[in-house]
Amino acid sequence: MGFRINTNVAALNAKANSDLNSKSLDASLNRLSSGLRINSAADDASGMAIADSLRSQSNTLGQAISNGNDALGILQTADKAMDEQLKILDTIKTKATQAAQDGQSLKTRTMLQADINRLMEELDNIANTTSFNGKQLLSGNFTNQEFQIGSSSNQTVKASIGATQSSKIGVTRFETGSQSHSSGVVGLTIKNYNGVEDFKFQDVVISTSVGTGLGALAEEINKSSDQTGVRATFDVRTTGAYAIKAGNTSEDFTINGVVIGKIDYKDGDENGSLVSAINAVKDTTGVEASKDANGKLVLTSRDGRGIKITGEIGAGAGILNKENYGRLSLVKNDGRDIAIDGTGLSAIGMGKTDMISQTSVSLRESKGQIDANTADAMGFNAYQGGGKQVVVGYGGVKSYMEANGFSAGSGYSVNSGKNMSAALEGSVVFMSEVTSKAANAASVYTISTGSGFSAGSGNSQFAPLKTSAGNAVGTTKETSGVTTLKGAMAVMDIAETAIANLDQIRADIGSVQNQITSTINNITVTQVNVKSAESQIRDVDFASESANYSKANILAQSGSYAMAQANASGQNVLRLLQ
């Protein structure tokens, strides 16, 4: 190799290598100081694009987790509010149960109702004021709300919270059949009890014998109430049309096949002879006698068998209907119609020609005065002589009158011109043939002075029949809530429905909470894995990079030494010139 001065190739090579080493050293120091393998696109163009995508996904998943936690906060707020509402409903049902016994007076029941009214106000207050970030939760407007819980759009969870005001919960279905005046065998079926199948009960005999009647049918229905959702009650009661007047029974006076015989009784049954005679055999007949607050005779079947009187009880007793099998009431803990079918349904007042009073009542509606139609559907209006006895399915007035002792020679024959006393006016309502439960109206004839009991005489009374809400004829308004025994039991049913409604709403949002919690757990794991994948690409491996740094540092130092030696090689030329 020759000696050159103008071009020091060795020094240039040393400089070039030193520049490369310097760049490597700078890059290594940059990675070690930032902790990142990729500090610019030039470090790894494709790797940077992938890492940026993963970082975006990870950040989005982090916000999705926050969204999910917000959703949990909303649902938990609603859940705790409903928990307090359930406590209120438990108290309402407890107070209704307390009122559902005749040891309570009207005064104490009124006080209990006042407590219930206040509790309902607080229940509504909770429903109307529970909110999250300004959004009402229990008013019924929080429906189909979406929470983004994924890294891409439309990856959402939907949540709805039902309304919990007293006007929206507790909607209970009540249906009560017409007064039954005929015996028979009933084969009852509840159609589509679970939305698909029918439920058929065992046949039940409706008669005056032990173990028969509406009581036996109610027992059969209630055995399966947990499956069908339908419960039954009955009211078999015959009430005189007016206060007891002096009179006597016949020698063959009989109740449910048991001969009681001749009894002389005074006005108001002053010495209790009539009531005592009937009650002396009540364990055999199943029929108990009493007087109501107006002095009328009341015959009650406690076990639900029918009440059939043969012979003569006497006009003074005011008993117009000598054969009575009562009224059956059905209750279902939702607002849906109770669809029934079967055979012999006229024996329970629910045949095709019978008018079934029906209504759906919410918790709030049990607070105010119960209108006549609703009261009838809830089973308040068993036949009471002072009201109007609805007689359904008779082709005309004449057949009914003659069937009940108003035949020729009785002094009250049809078209005889001699009418019943004014005390009976308006007490019996006759309805022309009704072909179906869905009929909109029917002619109604009322016994009135001078009418001769004839239909179409010009003195007949016509009134509409509201089959959708109950029978508008012969019913009376009732006081609110638990102020009556029947009302207290109805409030118990409604409160039970309200509790079931709230439990259903809580169960629904509980399911959504579990879904969101599982989603949060899943996307948390996903976020961790995405961050791990990004780290593999973007983050520096300090062990490897520190080795690279040491190498680059040594090479940089050796490069400086080599450049110094290359620059010193010119001294050899000077030696040649000495």
C-alpha positions in Angstrom: 0.0 0.0 0.0 1.3 3.4 -0.9 1.6 6.4 1.4 -0.9 9.2 0.6 -1.6 12.5 2.3 -4.4 14.1 0.2 -6.8 11.2 0.7 -6.8 9.4 4.0 -8.9 6.4 3.2 -8.5 4.8 6.6 -9.6 7.9 8.3 -12.6 8.2 6.0 -13.6 4.6 6.7 -13.2 5.1 10.4 -15.4 8.2 10.2 -18.1 6.4 8.2 -18.2 3.6 10.7 -18.1 6.0 13.6 -21.2 7.8 12.1 -23.0 4.5 11.9 -22.0 3.6 15.4 -23.1 7.0 16.6 -26.5 6.6 15.0 -26.9 3.1 16.6 -25.9 4.6 19.9 -28.3 7.5 19.6 -31.1 5.1 18.6 -30.3 2.8 21.5 -30.2 5.7 23.9 -33.6 6.9 22.5 -35.2 3.5 23.0 -33.7 3.1 26.5 -34.8 6.6 27.6 -38.4 6.4 26.1 -39.0 2.7 26.8 -40.3 2.3 23.3 -38.9 0.2 20.5 -40.7 2.4 17.9 -40.2 6.1 18.4 -40.9 7.2 14.9 -42.4 5.7 11.8 -38.9 5.1 10.5 -38.2 2.7 13.3 -40.8 0.2 12.1 -43.4 1.5 9.6 -45.7 -1.6 9.5 -45.2 -2.3 13.2 -46.2 1.3 14.1 -49.4 1.0 12.1 -50.4 -2.2 13.9 -49.4 -0.8 17.3 -51.5 2.3 16.7 -54.5 0.2 15.8 -54.1 -1.9 18.9 -53.6 1.2 21.1 -56.9 2.7 19.7 -58.7 -0.5 20.3 -57.3 -0.7 23.9 -58.3 2.9 24.7 -61.8 2.3 23.3 -62.2 -0.8 25.3 -61.2 1.2 28.4 -64.0 3.6 27.7 -66.4 0.8 27.1 -65.5 -0.6 30.6 -66.3 2.9 32.0 -69.7 2.9 30.1 -70.5 -0.5 31.5 -69.7 0.6 35.0 -72.0 3.7 34.5 -74.7 1.3 33.4 -74.2 -0.8 36.5 -74.5 2.3 38.6 -77.8 3.3 36.9 -79.3 -0.2 37.4 -78.0 -0.5 41.0 -79.6 2.9 41.8 -82.9 1.7 40.4 -82.6 -1.7 42.1 -82.0 -0.1 45.6 -85.0 2.3 45.0 -87.2 -0.7 44.1 -86.0 -2.5 47.2 -87.4 0.3 49.3 -90.7 0.2 47.3 -90.9 -3.5 48.0 -90.7 -2.8 51.7 -93.5 -0.4 51.3 -95.6 -2.9 49.4 -94.9 -5.5 52.1 -96.2 -3.1 54.7 -99.3 -2.3 52.6 -100.1 -6.0 52.3 -99.5 -6.5 56.0 -101.9 -3.7 56.8 -104.5 -5.1 54.4 -104.1 -8.5 56.1 -104.6 -6.8 59.4 -107.9 -5.2 58.1 -109.1 -8.5 56.6 -110.8 -9.7 59.8 -114.1 -8.7 61.3 -112.5 -7.9 64.6 -111.7 -4.5 63.0 -114.2 -1.7 63.2 -114.9 0.8 60.4 -112.9 3.3 62.4 -109.8 1.2 62.7 -110.1 0.1 59.1 -110.3 3.7 58.0 -107.1 4.4 60.0 -105.4 1.5 58.3 -106.5 2.8 54.9 -105.1 6.3 55.8 -101.7 4.6 56.5 -101.9 2.7 53.2 -102.7 6.0 51.3 -99.6 7.6 52.8 -97.5 4.6 51.9 -98.7 4.7 48.3 -97.8 8.4 48.2 -94.2 7.6 49.2 -94.1 4.7 46.8 -95.1 7.1 44.0 -92.6 9.7 45.3 -89.8 7.2 45.0 -90.9 6.3 41.5 -91.0 9.9 40.4 -87.8 11.2 42.0 -85.3 8.3 41.5 -82.8 9.6 38.8 -79.3 9.2 37.6 -77.5 12.2 36.0 -80.9 13.8 35.5 -82.5 10.8 33.9 -85.7 9.5 35.5 -85.3 5.8 36.1 -88.6 4.5 37.5 -91.1 6.7 35.7 -91.5 4.3 32.7 -89.4 6.4 30.3 -86.2 4.5 30.8 -86.9 2.0 28.1 -84.6 0.4 25.5 -81.7 2.5 26.6 -78.3 1.5 25.0 -74.8 1.4 26.5 -71.8 1.1 24.1 -69.6 -1.7 25.5 -67.5 -2.7 22.6 -64.6 -1.2 20.5 -66.8 -0.9 17.4 -70.0 1.0 16.9 -73.4 -0.7 17.7 -71.7 -3.2 20.1 -74.3 -2.3 22.8 -76.3 -3.7 25.7 -79.9 -2.5 26.0 -81.6 -2.0 29.3 -85.2 -1.1 30.2 -86.7 -0.3 33.6 -90.5 -0.6 33.9 -92.7 2.0 35.6 -93.2 1.5 39.3 -95.9 4.1 40.1 -98.9 2.7 41.9 -101.0 3.3 38.8 -98.7 1.0 36.8 -98.2 -1.9 39.1 -100.5 -4.3 40.9 -102.8 -4.6 37.9 -105.0 -7.6 39.0 -107.7 -9.3 37.0 -111.1 -9.8 38.8 -114.0 -11.8 37.2 -117.2 -12.7 38.9 -120.0 -14.8 37.4 -123.7 -14.2 37.6 -125.8 -15.5 40.5 -126.2 -19.2 40.0 -129.7 -20.6 40.5 -129.2 -24.1 39.0 -127.3 -27.2 40.0 -125.3 -29.3 37.7 -121.9 -30.8 36.9 -119.2 -28.4 35.9 -116.2 -29.2 33.8 -114.1 -26.0 33.9 -111.1 -25.3 31.6 -108.8 -22.3 31.7 -107.7 -21.7 28.1 -104.1 -20.7 27.3 -103.2 -20.5 30.9 -99.5 -20.4 30.0 -100.0 -18.8 26.6 -100.1 -22.1 24.8 -101.9 -24.9 26.7 -105.3 -25.3 28.3 -105.7 -26.4 31.9 -108.7 -28.7 32.6 -109.9 -29.2 36.2 -111.7 -32.3 37.4 -115.5 -32.2 37.2 -117.2 -30.7 40.2 -120.8 -31.2 41.2 -122.8 -28.0 42.0 -125.5 -29.0 44.5 -126.5 -28.7 48.1 -124.7 -31.8 49.3 -121.5 -31.9 51.4 -118.3 -31.6 49.4 -120.1 -30.0 46.4 -120.9 -26.5 45.2 -118.7 -23.4 44.5 -116.7 -24.2 47.6 -115.5 -27.5 46.1 -114.9 -25.9 42.8 -112.8 -23.1 44.4 -110.8 -25.7 46.2 -110.1 -27.5 43.0 -109.1 -24.3 41.3 -106.9 -23.2 44.1 -105.0 -26.5 44.2 -103.4 -25.5 40.9 -103.2 -21.7 41.3 -99.4 -21.8 41.4 -99.5 -23.3 37.9 -102.5 -21.5 36.3 -102.1 -18.2 38.2 -105.9 -18.2 38.9 -107.4 -18.3 42.3 -111.0 -18.6 43.2 -113.3 -17.4 46.0 -117.0 -17.9 46.4 -120.0 -16.2 48.0 -123.1 -18.3 48.6 -125.5 -16.1 50.4 -129.2 -15.5 50.2 -130.5 -12.3 51.7 -134.1 -11.2 52.3 -135.5 -8.4 50.2 -136.6 -6.5 53.3 -136.5 -6.6 57.1 -138.1 -9.7 58.6 -141.8 -9.3 59.1 -144.1 -11.5 61.3 -145.0 -14.8 59.6 -144.6 -18.5 59.8 -143.0 -21.3 57.9 -144.8 -24.4 56.6 -144.7 -27.8 58.2 -142.5 -29.0 55.3 -140.1 -26.1 55.5 -136.8 -27.6 54.5 -133.2 -26.3 53.8 -130.9 -28.6 51.8 -133.0 -31.6 52.5 -133.2 -31.2 56.2 -136.8 -30.6 57.5 -137.0 -27.7 60.0 -140.8 -27.6 60.1 -143.2 -24.9 61.2 -141.9 -21.8 63.0 -143.8 -18.7 64.0 -141.7 -15.6 64.0 -142.3 -12.0 64.9 -141.3 -8.7 63.2 -137.6 -8.5 63.0 -137.5 -12.1 64.4 -137.6 -10.4 67.8 -137.2 -13.6 69.8 -134.8 -15.2 67.3 -137.0 -18.1 66.6 -136.4 -18.2 62.9 -132.7 -17.7 63.1 -132.3 -20.2 66.0 -134.3 -22.9 64.2 -132.3 -22.6 61.1 -129.0 -22.6 63.0 -130.0 -25.6 65.1 -129.3 -27.8 62.0 -126.6 -25.7 60.4 -124.0 -28.4 60.9 -126.2 -30.7 58.8 -127.5 -28.2 56.2 -124.2 -26.2 56.0 -126.4 -23.1 56.1 -126.1 -20.5 58.8 -128.7 -17.8 59.5 -128.2 -14.3 60.7 -129.7 -10.8 60.5 -127.9 -7.9 58.8 -127.7 -4.3 60.0 -131.1 -3.6 58.2 -132.9 -6.5 59.9 -132.9 -8.7 56.8 -132.5 -12.4 57.0 -129.2 -13.7 55.7 -128.6 -17.3 54.9 -124.9 -18.1 54.3 -123.2 -21.3 53.1 -119.8 -21.4 54.7 -118.4 -24.4 52.8 -119.8 -23.2 49.4 -122.6 -25.8 48.9 -125.8 -24.4 47.5 -128.8 -23.2 49.5 -132.1 -24.7 48.5 -135.4 -24.0 50.3 -138.4 -26.2 49.8 -141.8 -25.8 51.5 -142.6 -22.3 52.6 -140.3 -20.0 54.6 -143.0 -17.4 54.7 -143.4 -14.1 52.9 -142.3 -12.3 56.1 -138.7 -13.7 55.6 -138.4 -11.8 52.4 -136.6 -14.6 50.6 -137.5 -14.4 47.0 -135.1 -16.9 45.6 -135.4 -20.3 47.1 -132.5 -21.9 45.2 -129.1 -20.3 45.2 -125.7 -21.6 44.4 -123.8 -18.4 44.8 -121.3 -16.4 42.8 -117.9 -17.5 41.8 -115.1 -14.9 41.7 -111.8 -15.5 39.9 -108.6 -13.6 40.5 -105.5 -13.5 38.4 -102.3 -11.6 39.2 -102.0 -9.8 35.9 -104.4 -7.7 33.8 -105.1 -10.3 31.2 -108.5 -11.8 30.7 -109.3 -15.2 32.3 -110.4 -17.2 29.3 -112.7 -20.1 30.5 -114.4 -22.9 28.7 -116.0 -26.1 29.6 -119.3 -27.8 30.3 -122.2 -27.0 32.7 -120.8 -23.4 33.2 -124.4 -22.0 33.8 -124.3 -23.8 37.2 -121.6 -21.3 38.2 -123.0 -18.3 36.5 -120.4 -18.3 33.8 -122.3 -19.9 30.9 -122.7 -18.4 27.4 -126.0 -16.7 28.4 -124.5 -15.3 31.7 -123.0 -11.9 32.1 -119.6 -12.1 33.8 -118.5 -8.9 35.5 -114.8 -8.3 34.9 -112.2 -5.6 35.4 -108.5 -5.0 36.0 -107.5 -2.9 39.0 -104.2 -1.3 39.7 -102.8 -0.5 43.1 -103.7 3.1 42.9 -107.3 2.3 41.9 -107.8 0.4 45.1 -107.1 3.7 47.0 -110.1 5.6 45.7 -113.8 4.8 45.8 -114.5 1.6 43.8 -117.1 2.2 41.2 -120.1 -0.1 40.9 -118.9 -2.1 37.9 -115.5 -2.7 39.5 -117.1 -3.6 42.8 -119.3 -6.2 41.1 -116.3 -7.8 39.3 -114.4 -8.0 42.6 -117.3 -10.0 44.1 -118.7 -7.3 46.4 -122.3 -7.7 45.2 -123.7 -11.0 46.3 -127.5 -10.9 46.1 -128.8 -8.6 48.8 -132.5 -8.0 48.6 -132.3 -4.3 49.1 -130.3 -4.0 45.9 -131.3 -5.6 42.6 -131.1 -9.3 41.9 -129.9 -9.8 38.4 -131.6 -12.8 36.8 -130.0 -13.8 33.5 -131.2 -16.2 30.8 -134.9 -16.2 31.3 -136.9 -15.8 28.1 -139.4 -13.5 29.9 -140.7 -12.3 33.1 -143.7 -14.6 33.3 -141.7 -17.8 33.5 -139.5 -16.5 36.3 -142.5 -15.2 38.3 -144.5 -18.5 38.0 -141.3 -20.5 39.0 -141.0 -18.5 42.2 -144.5 -18.7 43.6 -146.2 -15.8 41.8 -148.6 -18.1 39.9 -152.3 -17.7 39.4 -154.1 -17.8 42.8 -151.2 -16.5 44.7 -152.5 -13.0 44.6 -149.5 -11.9 42.6 -150.2 -13.6 39.3 -148.9 -12.2 36.0 -151.2 -9.5 34.6 -153.5 -9.8 37.6 -153.3 -6.1 38.3 -152.3 -6.9 41.9 -148.6 -6.2 42.3 -146.0 -6.8 44.9 -145.7 -4.4 47.7 -143.8 -1.2 47.2 -141.0 -2.5 49.5 -140.1 -4.9 46.7 -140.0 -2.3 44.0 -136.8 -2.4 42.0 -135.5 -5.4 43.9 -135.5 -7.9 41.0 -134.0 -7.2 37.5 -134.9 -9.4 34.6 -132.8 -9.6 31.5 -133.8 -10.9 28.1 -131.9 -13.7 26.5 -128.2 -12.8 26.2 -126.4 -14.8 23.6 -122.8 -14.2 24.6 -120.5 -12.7 27.1 -119.5 -10.0 24.6 -123.1 -8.7 24.1 -123.1 -4.9 24.3 -126.6 -4.4 25.7 -129.7 -6.2 26.8 -133.2 -5.2 27.8 -133.7 -5.1 31.5 -137.1 -5.3 33.2 -137.7 -4.1 36.7 -140.7 -5.0 38.9 -142.5 -1.7 39.4 -145.8 -0.8 40.9 -148.5 -1.1 38.3 -146.4 -2.9 35.7 -148.2 -6.3 36.0 -144.7 -7.8 35.8 -145.1 -8.0 32.0 -142.3 -7.4 29.5 -143.2 -4.8 26.9 -146.0 -3.3 29.0 -144.8 0.2 28.5 -143.7 0.4 32.1 -140.7 -1.7 31.7 -137.3 -0.3 32.4 -134.5 -0.5 29.9 -130.9 -0.1 30.9 -127.5 -0.7 29.2 -125.3 -3.6 30.2 -121.6 -2.9 30.2 -120.1 -6.3 29.8 -116.6 -5.1 29.4 -116.5 -3.5 32.8 -119.1 -5.4 34.7 -122.9 -5.3 35.0 -124.1 -1.7 35.3 -127.4 -2.9 36.7 -128.0 -3.8 40.3 -124.5 -2.8 41.6 -123.5 -0.2 44.0 -120.4 1.9 44.6 -118.1 0.7 47.5 -115.8 2.5 49.8 -112.1 2.4 49.1 -109.5 -0.1 50.0 -109.4 -1.9 53.3 -112.5 -0.2 54.8 -114.5 -3.4 54.1 -113.6 -7.0 54.6 -113.9 -7.8 50.9 -112.0 -4.7 50.0 -109.1 -5.7 52.4 -108.9 -9.1 50.7 -108.9 -7.4 47.3 -106.0 -5.1 48.4 -104.1 -8.1 49.6 -104.4 -9.6 46.0 -103.5 -6.3 44.4 -100.5 -5.8 46.7 -99.3 -9.3 46.0 -99.5 -8.6 42.3 -97.6 -5.3 42.8 -94.9 -7.2 44.6 -94.7 -9.7 41.8 -94.5 -6.9 39.3 -91.6 -5.2 41.1 -89.8 -8.5 41.5 -90.2 -9.1 37.8 -88.7 -5.6 37.0 -85.9 -6.2 39.5 -85.2 -9.6 38.0 -85.0 -8.2 34.5 -82.5 -5.5 35.5 -80.7 -8.0 37.6 -80.2 -10.1 34.5 -79.0 -7.0 32.6 -76.5 -6.3 35.5 -75.2 -9.8 35.2 -74.9 -9.5 31.5 -73.0 -6.2 31.8 -70.8 -7.5 34.5 -69.8 -10.5 32.3 -69.3 -8.1 29.4 -67.0 -5.9 31.5 -65.0 -9.0 32.6 -64.7 -10.1 29.0 -63.6 -6.8 27.6 -61.2 -6.3 30.5 -59.4 -9.5 29.5 -59.6 -8.4 25.9 -58.1 -5.0 26.7 -55.2 -6.7 28.6 -54.5 -9.0 25.7 -54.6 -6.1 23.2 -52.3 -4.0 25.4 -50.0 -7.0 25.6 -50.0 -7.4 21.8 -49.2 -3.7 21.4 -46.4 -3.9 24.0 -44.8 -6.7 22.1 -44.6 -4.5 19.0 -44.0 -1.0 20.5 -42.2 -1.4 23.8 -38.5 -1.9 24.0 -36.9 -5.1 25.5 -34.5 -3.5 27.9 -32.3 -6.6 28.2 -31.8 -6.8 24.5 -31.5 -3.0 24.0 -29.0 -2.6 26.8 -26.8 -5.2 25.1 -27.2 -3.2 21.8 -26.3 0.0 23.7 -23.1 -1.6 25.2 -22.1 -2.8 21.7 -22.8 0.6 20.1 -21.0 2.4 22.9 -17.9 0.2 22.6 -17.9 0.5 18.8 -18.3 4.3 19.1 -15.2 4.4 21.4 -13.3 2.1 19.2 -14.2 4.2 16.2 -12.8 7.2 17.8 -9.6 5.4 18.5 -9.4 4.0 14.9 -10.0 7.5 13.5 -7.2 8.9 15.7 -4.8 6.2 14.6 -5.8 6.8 10.9 -5.1 10.5 11.3 -1.8 9.7 12.9 -0.7 7.6 9.9 0.4 10.8 8.1 3.3 11.0 10.4 4.9 8.1 8.5 5.1 10.3 5.4 7.1 12.9 7.4 9.6 10.2 8.4 10.2 9.6 4.7 10.9 13.3 4.2 13.5 13.6 7.0 
